[in-house]
Amino acid sequence: MQFRDLKKQYVALKEEIDNGIQAVIDSTSFISGKQVEILEKELAEYVGVKHCITCANGTDALTMALMAWDLKEGECAFVPDFTFFASGETVSFEGATPVFVDVDERTYNMKPEKLEEAIRKVLEEGKLTPRVIVAVDLFGLPADYDAIRPIADKYGLKILEDGAQGFGGEINGKRACSFGDISTTSFFPAKPLGCYGDGGAIFTDDDEIADYLRSIRVHGKGSFKYDNIRIGWNSRLDTMQAAILLPKLYAFIRYERDEVNKVAQKYTEQLKDLVVTPCYESKYTSSWAQYTIQLRSEEERDLLQKAMKEQGIPTMIYYPKPMHKQQAFAGLPFEDNDFTVTEKLCKTVLALPIHPYLENSELMQVTEAVKRFFGKI
Ligand SMILES: *Cc1c(COP(=O)(O)O)cnc(C)c1O
């Protein structure tokens, strides 16, 4: 069994993907080919924003968003303590300070009350200027934007939606990657919408920011490629990756997101009385980048993982370490903030195999392994 079965997806979409790749080779338009432009149009339409700017990966997407706002030394961005490293790394990369915020125990996303507490604390200390809230849509579930947006407005902060895992999620029908002043996603192969290498995208309704991003991704270009009006860098999505993403996006829209939701629902039905299963209000839709359960203790979690491994079932621990404990962030202020929930989650979470092509027999194998562990069969 695969944790995320990319081969099964390829087999299902083989003809379209192969044809797409061959068309790029035939055209030899390997960089900035027409597939990139088509993909950007389709992505913007699906997400419901004016502009989509593709780039080389999700980390570049975050960095370019922060560059567009000129985030710099002496300023800070609020980042959940429970997320992938890049959500905070990019803030430090720009010379600014990430201030970590504890998360909600049931949604795994940034807890709005804790966010406001952290903002007030920074303002009281008076050393850093708050600028940005990096809201992460962890494991496919959009962050609580109904609560975060009013806080952003109250303190005059921008929202950067890190939708690397969130593509395809919704709140009341509004799609992920449309909640930030700038939103980003990643096409890393294992993400809800993945390519066959690295890739990323940035979404915004702001025309000026979109122009800026299109310029910096190609060496700060002006009116044409050899007119350079600012210092930029090189961060583009290959035409080949765009050609692979197009049929994958159509499949994601046609059935993949629905299928993965069915898998999640079955997991919850089978496991809800044994472990803590993912739980959120009905206004949300997840795209299930991960299906993450919670055990009662670190010991129980590690024993279950070991038992499942012995039965050939792959599981993962996302994430084993809080952001504020990463060595790379050593020496940051605000270490004394309260991260009780993140500390606990790092010890008790376990992600089960999930993807749109998970077969019923595989799902039964997983749930039976959990039931057996608890002596229920
Ligand atoms: C994967 C991921 C990223 C980085 O994306 P890459 O394409 O791998 O650079 C950023 N944030 C989160 C939350 C992620 O899961």
The ligand as a Gaussian input file, in Angstrom:
#p B3LYP/6-31G(d) Opt

LIG

0 1
 C        4.744000      21.964000       0.927000
 C        4.533000      23.188000       1.713000
 C        5.206000      24.390000       1.408000
 C        6.327000      24.491000       0.411000
 O        6.016000      24.075000      -0.878000
 P        7.206000      23.601000      -1.861000
 O        6.536000      23.536000      -3.196000
 O        7.652000      22.272000      -1.389000
 O        8.277000      24.624000      -1.822000
 C        4.874000      25.528000       2.133000
 N        3.965000      25.487000       3.106000
 C        3.312000      24.363000       3.446000
 C        2.288000      24.397000       4.538000
 C        3.585000      23.159000       2.775000
 O        2.950000      22.047000       3.123000

